[in-house]
Amino acid sequence: MNTYQTSTADRGRPDWNAYMAGGLLGLTLLATFVATGHGLGASGFTTALAAKSAVAVAPGAVAANEYLAPMVAEGANPLDSWITWQVLGVAIGALISATLNGRFHWRFEGPTRLTTGKRAAFAIVGGLAAGFGARISAGCTSGLGLSGAATLAVAGFVFLAGFFAVGLAAGFLTKRYWK
């Protein structure tokens, strides 16, 4: 049973047909491979951004870290990376789409029986867990899952299976909050 309350602002234009949206996502992924030689991805952007931000707090620790050091090496600029422009393009495109369809408004989604603070805490913990998982698996749902599976990489299918299994387990463990 869904306990979300749908506001009148949510009743903008109807959603796209899922099959059409999935087909367009597949064509976008194919076009990305053809045009750039690599697939889609997003978690590398947040990692590079975190590395650049960490330099301000602990430059020595970042420089000594084999994983983060190349991201902050002399001359390394996040704006030179394709992934930065992809993430910015997706964010700007989503903002334009939501605005044009009358669906843009600030709010915390989640069960209405939880306070806004608790919904924010769920979102932060979930986001951190997803980000951590993306980094230890060397990719996110778009980079490793979609792009990896599209190239028939075993790691892509293993990631997707693990992603859905953990999502189901997390849903089961937090079910009491969603009633």
Buried (B, 14 or more C-beta within 10 A) or exposed (E): EEEEEEEEEEEBEEEEEEEEEEEEEEEEBEEBBEEEEEBBBBBBBBBBBBBBEBBEEEEEEBEEBEEBBEBBEEEBEBEEBBBBEBBEEBEEEEEEEEEEEEBBEEEBEBBEEBEEEBBEBBEEEEEEEBBEBBBEBEBBBBBBBBBBBBEEBEBBBBBBEEBEEEEEEEEEEEEEBBE
